[in-house]
Amino acid sequence: MDAAPILRCRGLGKRFAGVHALRSVDIDIYSGEVVAVVGANGAGKSTLMKILAGVLTLDSGEVFLSGQSVRFAGVRDAVRAGIALVHQELNLADNLDIAGNIALGREPNRFGFLDRKTMHTQAREWIERVGLDLSPASDVSTMSIGRRQMVEIAKALSLRAKVLILDEPTSSLSMGETSRLLTLIRTLANQGVAVVYITHRLNEVLDCADRAVVLRDGERVAEFSRDQLTRERLVGAMVGTIHESQRVELRSTNEKSQARLVVRGLQTQAHPKSTINLSVHKGEIVGLAGLVGAGRTEVLQSIFGVDRRIVGDVSLDGQIIAPSDPVVASRCGIAMVPEDRQRDGLMLEDSVRINASVVKIARDSIAGFIRRGAERTGVARMIDLIKIHPVLPERQVALFSGGNQQKVVLAKWLSTEPSVLLLDEPSRGVDVGARAEIHALIRKAAHRGAAVLCSISDTEELLLLCDRIVVMREGRIEGEMNIADATEDAITRLAVVGGEDVASHSEAAA
């Protein structure tokens, strides 16, 4: 590392609607190092990074880049100075292909005309560098959130940034993609790039960070060098008295109870040659494991009526239902928390009150009129249940942290007391304390009798939350295991090489 930091922050402060998001934060970033910035949801991590990347302006304090005081008027200023930010909530143009997104605003031209050949050649270099096996001409609107995340990272790398800021870059990536990304991050650091890494996955901090800075309630509360880093120290500094182990243990004990959700002969648009058969019992939590692109999201969306099924039946409590769209599915007692909360789960310009009550209030209205008293009571109960902070029901939901937004999406559906709860990456972008709270809410829903089916990329979370794990690969189910028999190695093998190949490998080893 250089003797002087490439980026130095002194006394940074930021307020939103009178609430402190940052309070006098100091931080130094050096070329050639990976700095993890960690903290609970609402700690100020994303606010700090948006200030450094020119998305937000400072209320107080000063930023120095290569020893010079800077104040960016916008994102373009920061990019020109050599700072690139990959947001947690993706920022791609759905109407463009991969090449168009990577080159957006910097498109190569020849004699005044767009040079598509050069643009695609340049894009191919960056998408190959992040290990994305897609054509530069691929339409991003049809891609999973995991692949969209990789395109964002490729775009940031193409800017040849001196400081690369990654906000929850692995929140929707598979195990293999996460491993490749961490290797890439280390390679970039070895080449002199300063990498700022925001994540709630503490094992990634322990694996790749040279240093960790901890924020809590908008303040810098701790810093750990590589030889000081332990999971216990990080958790203690992040959430104080709240520990990851403080969770409600409600493992299902009724494995022989009635099958509440049954899926038979399901073929999705994404994987028309594969057939899905699965069931979830009353009070059971079943996890769908697999790599990005395995077809987990498509199964959930087909059950909920977001995607049209080619063939297949969905039964609820022994009765075949035909949810042609989410409205019909909701009326049947099915709820779904989507993978991308901002795009598919929330009305960002509206308040917490409106978002949390929108589904329930529609059912409880009389002759089309909303019962305001019932709405206020219901929203107050849900806010207390999910522990949103700060407790401001009329605050615009866009102003809350990602973790609090996720809680609002979950609250919206839990208020309906669903018979079936579908969850796509339920703790994406959520800190260890909030994840424990979300898991407790999910377990309580199962304890009340809901059949819970969730798609989760993080193997550790699968083992923490689920009663049974179903592993998918290339649109089909490769195998399943009860939680007592499940291991990270077994899940990974099924996800990567498949059931038949695992069996062949085991026989050969014997």
C-alpha positions as CSV (number, residue, x, y, z in Angstrom):
1,M,0.0,0.0,0.0
2,D,1.0,3.6,-0.6
3,A,2.1,5.7,2.4
4,A,-0.7,8.2,1.8
5,P,-4.3,7.3,1.3
6,I,-5.8,7.8,-2.1
7,L,-9.1,8.7,-0.5
8,R,-9.4,10.5,2.9
9,C,-12.7,11.5,4.5
10,R,-12.8,13.8,7.5
11,G,-15.9,14.7,9.6
12,L,-18.5,13.6,7.0
13,G,-22.1,14.4,8.0
14,K,-25.5,13.9,6.3
15,R,-29.1,14.4,7.4
16,F,-32.4,13.3,5.8
17,A,-35.6,15.0,7.0
18,G,-33.9,15.9,10.3
19,V,-32.5,12.3,10.9
20,H,-28.7,11.9,11.0
21,A,-27.6,9.3,8.5
22,L,-23.9,10.2,9.1
23,R,-22.2,11.9,12.0
24,S,-18.6,13.1,11.7
25,V,-17.3,10.0,10.0
26,D,-13.5,9.7,9.3
27,I,-12.2,7.0,7.0
28,D,-9.0,6.4,4.9
29,I,-8.8,4.2,1.8
30,Y,-5.4,3.2,0.3
31,S,-4.5,2.0,-3.2
32,G,-4.1,-1.8,-3.4
33,E,-6.2,-2.7,-0.4
34,V,-9.7,-4.1,0.1
35,V,-11.6,-2.3,2.8
36,A,-14.8,-3.8,4.1
37,V,-17.4,-1.3,5.4
38,V,-19.9,-3.1,7.6
39,G,-22.7,-2.3,9.9
40,A,-26.4,-3.0,10.6
41,N,-29.1,-1.7,8.2
42,G,-29.4,2.0,8.7
43,A,-25.9,2.4,9.9
44,G,-25.0,4.8,7.1
45,K,-22.9,2.6,4.8
46,S,-24.8,3.2,1.6
47,T,-25.1,7.0,2.4
48,L,-21.3,7.2,2.9
49,M,-20.6,5.4,-0.4
50,K,-23.1,7.6,-2.3
51,I,-21.4,10.7,-1.1
52,L,-18.0,9.4,-2.2
53,A,-19.5,8.5,-5.7
54,G,-21.1,11.9,-6.2
55,V,-24.7,10.6,-5.8
56,L,-25.3,12.6,-2.7
57,T,-23.8,15.9,-1.5
58,L,-22.2,16.5,1.9
59,D,-23.8,18.5,4.7
60,S,-20.5,18.8,6.5
61,G,-17.0,17.5,6.4
62,E,-14.4,17.2,3.6
63,V,-13.2,14.5,1.1
64,F,-9.6,14.4,-0.2
65,L,-8.7,12.4,-3.4
66,S,-4.9,11.9,-3.9
67,G,-4.4,14.7,-1.4
68,Q,-6.7,17.2,-3.1
69,S,-9.9,18.4,-1.6
70,V,-12.9,17.4,-3.9
71,R,-16.6,18.1,-3.9
72,F,-18.4,16.3,-6.7
73,A,-21.3,17.9,-8.4
74,G,-22.6,14.6,-9.6
75,V,-21.7,11.0,-10.6
76,R,-19.9,12.1,-13.8
77,D,-17.5,14.2,-11.7
78,A,-16.7,11.2,-9.5
79,V,-16.3,8.8,-12.5
80,R,-13.9,11.3,-14.2
81,A,-11.9,11.5,-10.9
82,G,-11.6,7.7,-10.9
83,I,-14.4,6.6,-8.5
84,A,-17.0,4.0,-9.6
85,L,-19.9,2.7,-7.5
86,V,-21.9,-0.5,-8.1
87,H,-25.2,0.0,-6.2
88,Q,-26.9,-2.6,-4.2
89,E,-30.1,-1.8,-6.2
90,L,-29.1,-2.3,-9.8
91,N,-29.0,0.6,-12.2
92,L,-29.2,-0.9,-15.7
93,A,-31.2,0.3,-18.7
94,D,-33.6,-2.5,-19.5
95,N,-34.1,-1.4,-23.1
96,L,-30.4,-2.0,-23.9
97,D,-28.3,-5.1,-24.3
98,I,-25.2,-5.9,-22.2
99,A,-22.8,-4.0,-24.5
100,G,-25.1,-0.9,-24.5
101,N,-25.2,-0.8,-20.8
102,I,-21.4,-1.2,-20.3
103,A,-20.7,1.6,-22.8
104,L,-23.6,3.9,-21.9
105,G,-22.5,7.5,-22.1
106,R,-19.1,6.4,-23.6
107,E,-20.3,4.7,-26.8
108,P,-17.6,4.3,-29.5
109,N,-18.4,5.9,-32.9
110,R,-17.1,5.9,-36.4
111,F,-17.7,8.9,-38.6
112,G,-20.4,10.0,-36.3
113,F,-22.2,6.6,-36.3
114,L,-22.4,4.1,-33.4
115,D,-19.6,1.5,-33.8
116,R,-21.5,-1.6,-32.6
117,K,-18.7,-4.0,-33.5
118,T,-16.2,-2.2,-31.3
119,M,-18.7,-1.7,-28.6
120,H,-19.4,-5.5,-28.5
121,T,-15.7,-6.4,-28.6
122,Q,-14.9,-4.1,-25.7
123,A,-17.9,-5.4,-23.7
124,R,-16.9,-9.0,-24.3
125,E,-13.6,-8.3,-22.6
126,W,-15.3,-7.1,-19.4
127,I,-18.0,-9.7,-19.2
128,E,-15.5,-12.5,-19.6
129,R,-13.4,-10.9,-16.9
130,V,-16.2,-11.2,-14.4
131,G,-16.9,-14.8,-15.6
132,L,-20.3,-14.1,-17.3
133,D,-21.0,-16.6,-20.0
134,L,-23.3,-14.4,-22.1
135,S,-23.2,-12.7,-25.5
136,P,-22.7,-8.9,-25.4
137,A,-26.0,-8.7,-27.4
138,S,-28.0,-10.3,-24.6
139,D,-31.0,-8.3,-23.4
140,V,-30.6,-7.3,-19.8
141,S,-34.4,-7.1,-19.2
142,T,-34.6,-10.9,-19.5
143,M,-31.7,-11.7,-17.1
144,S,-31.9,-12.8,-13.5
145,I,-30.8,-10.3,-10.8
146,G,-27.6,-12.3,-10.2
147,R,-26.5,-11.9,-13.8
148,R,-27.6,-8.2,-13.9
149,Q,-25.3,-7.7,-10.8
150,M,-22.4,-9.2,-12.8
151,V,-23.1,-6.8,-15.7
152,E,-23.0,-3.9,-13.2
153,I,-19.6,-5.0,-12.0
154,A,-18.3,-5.4,-15.5
155,K,-19.6,-1.9,-16.3
156,A,-17.7,-0.4,-13.3
157,L,-14.5,-2.2,-14.2
158,S,-14.7,-0.8,-17.7
159,L,-14.4,2.7,-16.2
160,R,-10.9,1.7,-15.1
161,A,-11.6,3.2,-11.7
162,K,-8.9,4.0,-9.1
163,V,-11.4,3.4,-6.4
164,L,-14.1,0.7,-6.9
165,I,-17.0,0.7,-4.5
166,L,-19.1,-2.4,-4.3
167,D,-22.4,-2.2,-2.3
168,E,-23.6,-5.7,-1.4
169,P,-22.1,-7.2,-4.7
170,T,-22.8,-10.8,-3.8
171,S,-26.2,-10.5,-2.3
172,S,-27.8,-12.4,-5.3
173,L,-24.8,-14.3,-6.6
174,S,-24.3,-18.1,-6.4
175,M,-21.5,-19.7,-4.5
176,G,-19.4,-20.1,-7.6
177,E,-20.0,-16.6,-8.8
178,T,-19.2,-15.2,-5.3
179,S,-15.9,-17.1,-5.3
180,R,-15.0,-15.8,-8.7
181,L,-15.9,-12.2,-7.7
182,L,-13.7,-12.4,-4.5
183,T,-10.8,-13.7,-6.6
184,L,-11.3,-10.8,-9.1
185,I,-11.4,-8.3,-6.2
186,R,-8.1,-9.6,-4.9
187,T,-6.6,-9.4,-8.4
188,L,-7.8,-5.8,-8.8
189,A,-6.3,-4.9,-5.4
190,N,-3.0,-6.5,-6.4
191,Q,-3.1,-4.3,-9.5
192,G,-3.3,-1.1,-7.4
193,V,-7.1,-0.5,-7.3
194,A,-8.6,0.5,-4.0
195,V,-11.7,-1.6,-3.4
196,V,-14.3,-0.6,-0.9
197,Y,-16.5,-3.6,-0.1
198,I,-19.9,-3.3,1.6
199,T,-21.4,-6.6,2.7
200,H,-23.5,-8.3,5.4
201,R,-21.8,-11.6,4.7
202,L,-19.2,-11.6,7.3
203,N,-17.4,-14.7,6.0
204,E,-16.6,-12.6,2.9
205,V,-15.1,-9.9,5.0
206,L,-12.9,-12.6,6.7
207,D,-11.9,-14.1,3.4
208,C,-11.0,-11.0,1.4
209,A,-10.7,-7.8,3.5
210,D,-7.4,-6.2,4.4
211,R,-9.2,-4.0,6.9
212,A,-12.8,-3.5,8.2
213,V,-14.5,-0.3,9.2
214,V,-17.7,-0.6,11.3
215,L,-20.5,2.0,11.2
216,R,-23.3,2.1,13.7
217,D,-26.2,4.7,13.8
218,G,-24.2,6.9,11.3
219,E,-21.0,6.9,13.3
220,R,-17.7,5.1,12.9
221,V,-17.4,2.9,16.0
222,A,-14.6,0.5,15.2
223,E,-11.8,-0.5,12.8
224,F,-10.0,-3.8,12.6
225,S,-6.8,-4.7,10.7
226,R,-6.5,-8.1,9.0
227,D,-4.9,-9.8,12.0
228,Q,-7.6,-8.5,14.3
229,L,-10.6,-9.6,12.2
230,T,-12.9,-12.2,13.8
231,R,-16.6,-12.8,13.3
232,E,-17.3,-12.2,17.0
233,R,-15.6,-8.8,17.0
234,L,-17.5,-7.7,13.9
235,V,-20.9,-8.7,15.2
236,G,-20.3,-7.1,18.5
237,A,-19.3,-3.8,17.0
238,M,-22.1,-3.9,14.4
239,V,-25.1,-4.7,16.5
240,G,-24.0,-4.3,20.1
241,T,-26.3,-6.5,22.3
242,I,-28.1,-8.1,19.4
243,H,-26.3,-11.3,18.3
244,E,-26.9,-13.5,15.3
245,S,-27.7,-16.4,17.6
246,Q,-30.7,-14.6,19.1
247,R,-33.4,-16.1,17.0
248,V,-36.6,-17.9,17.5
249,E,-36.1,-21.7,17.1
250,L,-39.3,-23.1,15.6
251,R,-38.1,-26.0,13.5
252,S,-41.0,-27.9,12.1
253,T,-41.8,-31.1,13.9
254,N,-44.8,-32.0,11.8
255,E,-43.1,-33.5,8.8
256,K,-45.9,-36.0,8.3
257,S,-48.6,-33.3,8.3
258,Q,-50.8,-32.5,5.4
259,A,-49.1,-31.4,2.2
260,R,-50.4,-27.8,1.9
261,L,-48.7,-26.9,-1.4
262,V,-48.2,-29.4,-4.1
263,V,-46.7,-28.7,-7.5
264,R,-46.9,-31.4,-10.2
265,G,-45.6,-31.6,-13.7
266,L,-44.6,-27.9,-13.8
267,Q,-42.7,-26.7,-16.8
268,T,-41.6,-23.0,-16.8
269,Q,-40.9,-20.8,-19.8
270,A,-37.3,-20.5,-18.8
271,H,-36.8,-24.3,-18.7
272,P,-39.4,-25.9,-20.9
273,K,-37.7,-29.3,-21.1
274,S,-37.5,-29.7,-17.3
275,T,-40.4,-30.9,-15.1
276,I,-40.8,-29.8,-11.5
277,N,-42.5,-31.9,-8.8
278,L,-42.4,-30.8,-5.2
279,S,-44.6,-30.4,-2.1
280,V,-44.4,-28.3,1.1
281,H,-46.3,-29.5,4.2
282,K,-48.3,-27.3,6.5
283,G,-45.8,-25.6,8.9
284,E,-42.7,-26.6,6.9
285,I,-40.0,-24.4,5.5
286,V,-38.5,-25.7,2.3
287,G,-35.4,-24.1,0.7
288,L,-34.7,-24.1,-3.0
289,A,-30.9,-24.2,-3.5
290,G,-28.8,-23.9,-6.7
291,L,-26.6,-21.6,-8.8
292,V,-27.9,-18.5,-10.4
293,G,-29.9,-19.6,-13.5
294,A,-30.9,-22.9,-11.9
295,G,-34.6,-21.9,-12.3
296,R,-35.5,-21.3,-8.6
297,T,-37.0,-17.8,-9.2
298,E,-39.0,-19.1,-12.2
299,V,-40.6,-21.8,-10.1
300,L,-41.7,-19.3,-7.5
301,Q,-43.0,-16.9,-10.1
302,S,-44.9,-19.6,-11.9
303,I,-46.6,-20.7,-8.7
304,F,-47.6,-17.1,-8.0
305,G,-48.8,-16.4,-11.5
306,V,-46.1,-13.9,-12.4
307,D,-44.8,-16.2,-15.2
308,R,-47.1,-18.3,-17.4
309,R,-46.7,-22.0,-16.9
310,I,-46.4,-24.2,-20.0
311,V,-48.0,-27.1,-18.2
312,G,-48.4,-28.2,-14.6
313,D,-50.8,-28.1,-11.7
314,V,-50.6,-26.2,-8.4
315,S,-52.7,-27.6,-5.5
316,L,-53.5,-25.9,-2.2
317,D,-54.8,-28.1,0.6
318,G,-55.8,-30.7,-1.9
319,Q,-57.6,-28.4,-4.3
320,I,-56.2,-27.6,-7.8
321,I,-55.9,-23.8,-8.2
322,A,-55.0,-21.9,-11.4
323,P,-53.4,-18.6,-10.4
324,S,-53.2,-16.8,-13.7
325,D,-51.8,-13.7,-12.1
326,P,-50.6,-12.5,-8.7
327,V,-54.1,-11.0,-7.8
328,V,-55.7,-14.4,-8.2
329,A,-52.8,-16.1,-6.3
330,S,-53.2,-13.7,-3.5
331,R,-56.9,-14.4,-3.2
332,C,-56.2,-18.1,-3.0
333,G,-54.0,-17.5,0.0
334,I,-50.5,-17.3,-1.7
335,A,-48.1,-14.5,-0.9
336,M,-44.7,-13.8,-2.5
337,V,-41.7,-11.6,-1.5
338,P,-39.8,-10.9,-4.7
339,E,-36.0,-11.0,-5.2
340,D,-35.8,-7.3,-6.3
341,R,-37.7,-5.4,-3.6
342,Q,-37.4,-2.0,-5.2
343,R,-38.5,-3.0,-8.7
344,D,-41.2,-5.5,-7.8
345,G,-42.0,-5.3,-4.1
346,L,-42.4,-1.6,-3.2
347,M,-44.0,1.7,-4.2
348,L,-40.9,3.7,-3.4
349,E,-42.6,7.1,-3.6
350,D,-45.3,6.2,-1.1
351,S,-45.1,5.9,2.7
352,V,-44.4,2.9,4.9
353,R,-48.1,3.0,5.9
354,I,-49.4,2.6,2.3
355,N,-46.8,0.0,1.4
356,A,-47.4,-2.2,4.5
357,S,-51.2,-2.0,4.2
358,V,-51.8,-2.1,0.4
359,V,-52.7,-5.8,0.2
360,K,-54.6,-6.2,3.4
361,I,-56.6,-3.0,3.1
362,A,-57.9,-3.9,-0.3
363,R,-59.4,-7.0,1.2
364,D,-60.8,-5.2,4.3
365,S,-62.4,-2.2,2.4
366,I,-66.2,-1.9,2.5
367,A,-67.9,-1.0,-0.8
368,G,-64.5,0.3,-2.0
369,F,-64.0,2.6,1.0
370,I,-60.9,2.2,3.2
371,R,-61.5,1.8,6.9
372,R,-58.8,4.3,8.2
373,G,-59.0,3.2,11.8
374,A,-58.4,-0.5,10.9
375,E,-55.6,0.6,8.6
376,R,-53.8,2.6,11.3
377,T,-54.2,-0.2,13.8
378,G,-52.9,-2.8,11.4
379,V,-49.9,-0.7,10.3
380,A,-49.0,0.1,13.9
381,R,-49.1,-3.6,14.8
382,M,-47.0,-4.6,11.8
383,I,-44.4,-1.8,12.4
384,D,-44.1,-3.0,16.0
385,L,-43.8,-6.7,14.8
386,I,-41.1,-6.0,12.3
387,K,-39.2,-3.4,14.3
388,I,-38.7,-0.7,11.7
389,H,-36.4,2.1,12.8
390,P,-37.1,5.0,12.9
391,V,-40.8,4.5,13.6
392,L,-42.2,6.9,11.1
393,P,-45.3,5.4,9.3
394,E,-45.7,8.4,7.0
395,R,-42.1,8.5,5.9
396,Q,-41.4,7.7,2.2
397,V,-40.2,4.1,2.0
398,A,-37.4,5.1,-0.4
399,L,-35.7,6.9,2.5
400,F,-35.3,3.8,4.6
401,S,-32.4,1.4,4.5
402,G,-32.5,-1.7,2.4
403,G,-33.1,-3.9,5.4
404,N,-36.1,-1.9,6.6
405,Q,-37.5,-1.9,3.1
406,Q,-37.2,-5.7,3.1
407,K,-39.1,-5.8,6.3
408,V,-41.9,-3.7,4.9
409,V,-42.3,-6.1,1.9
410,L,-42.5,-9.0,4.3
411,A,-44.9,-7.2,6.5
412,K,-47.2,-6.4,3.6
413,W,-47.7,-10.1,3.0
414,L,-47.6,-11.4,6.5
415,S,-50.5,-9.2,7.4
416,T,-52.7,-11.4,5.1
417,E,-51.8,-14.5,7.1
418,P,-51.1,-16.5,3.9
419,S,-51.5,-20.3,3.6
420,V,-48.4,-20.4,1.3
421,L,-45.5,-18.0,1.6
422,L,-43.0,-17.8,-1.3
423,L,-39.8,-16.0,-0.6
424,D,-37.1,-15.1,-3.1
425,E,-33.8,-14.3,-1.3
426,P,-35.6,-13.1,1.9
427,S,-32.6,-11.6,3.5
428,R,-30.9,-10.0,0.5
429,G,-28.9,-7.0,1.6
430,V,-29.8,-7.5,5.3
431,D,-27.4,-7.4,8.3
432,V,-27.0,-10.2,10.8
433,G,-29.3,-8.7,13.3
434,A,-32.1,-8.0,10.8
435,R,-31.7,-11.4,9.2
436,A,-32.3,-13.1,12.6
437,E,-35.5,-11.0,13.0
438,I,-36.7,-11.9,9.5
439,H,-36.0,-15.5,10.1
440,A,-38.0,-15.4,13.3
441,L,-41.0,-13.8,11.4
442,I,-40.8,-16.6,8.8
443,R,-40.6,-19.3,11.4
444,K,-43.6,-17.8,13.2
445,A,-45.6,-17.8,9.9
446,A,-44.7,-21.5,9.5
447,H,-45.6,-22.2,13.1
448,R,-49.1,-20.8,12.4
449,G,-49.5,-23.3,9.6
450,A,-48.1,-21.6,6.5
451,A,-46.2,-23.7,3.9
452,V,-43.0,-21.7,3.2
453,L,-41.0,-22.2,0.0
454,C,-37.9,-20.0,-0.3
455,S,-35.2,-19.5,-2.9
456,I,-31.9,-18.8,-1.1
457,S,-28.4,-18.5,-2.7
458,D,-26.5,-18.5,0.7
459,T,-25.9,-22.0,1.9
460,E,-25.3,-20.9,5.5
461,E,-28.8,-19.3,5.5
462,L,-30.4,-22.4,4.0
463,L,-28.9,-24.4,6.9
464,L,-30.1,-21.8,9.5
465,L,-33.6,-21.4,8.3
466,C,-35.0,-24.5,6.5
467,D,-36.4,-27.8,7.5
468,R,-35.8,-29.4,4.1
469,I,-33.6,-28.4,1.1
470,V,-34.4,-29.0,-2.5
471,V,-31.4,-28.5,-4.9
472,M,-32.0,-27.4,-8.5
473,R,-29.7,-27.3,-11.5
474,E,-30.5,-26.2,-15.0
475,G,-34.2,-26.1,-14.4
476,R,-34.6,-29.4,-12.7
477,I,-34.5,-30.9,-9.2
478,E,-31.3,-32.8,-8.6
479,G,-32.1,-34.0,-5.1
480,E,-33.4,-33.0,-1.7
481,M,-32.4,-33.6,1.9
482,N,-33.7,-33.0,5.4
483,I,-31.9,-30.5,7.5
484,A,-30.4,-33.2,9.7
485,D,-28.6,-34.7,6.7
486,A,-27.8,-31.4,4.9
487,T,-24.2,-30.1,4.6
488,E,-22.7,-27.3,2.6
489,D,-20.6,-29.8,0.6
490,A,-23.6,-31.9,-0.3
491,I,-25.6,-28.9,-1.4
492,T,-22.8,-27.5,-3.5
493,R,-22.0,-30.8,-5.2
494,L,-25.7,-31.3,-6.3
495,A,-25.9,-27.6,-7.4
496,V,-22.7,-27.8,-9.4
497,V,-22.4,-31.3,-10.9
498,G,-25.9,-32.8,-10.4
499,G,-27.3,-35.9,-8.7
500,E,-26.2,-38.5,-11.3
501,D,-22.7,-37.1,-11.5
502,V,-22.4,-37.0,-7.7
503,A,-23.5,-40.6,-7.5
504,S,-20.9,-41.6,-10.2
505,H,-18.2,-39.6,-8.4
506,S,-19.0,-41.4,-5.1
507,E,-19.0,-44.9,-6.7
508,A,-15.7,-44.1,-8.4
509,A,-14.2,-43.0,-5.1
510,A,-15.4,-46.1,-3.4
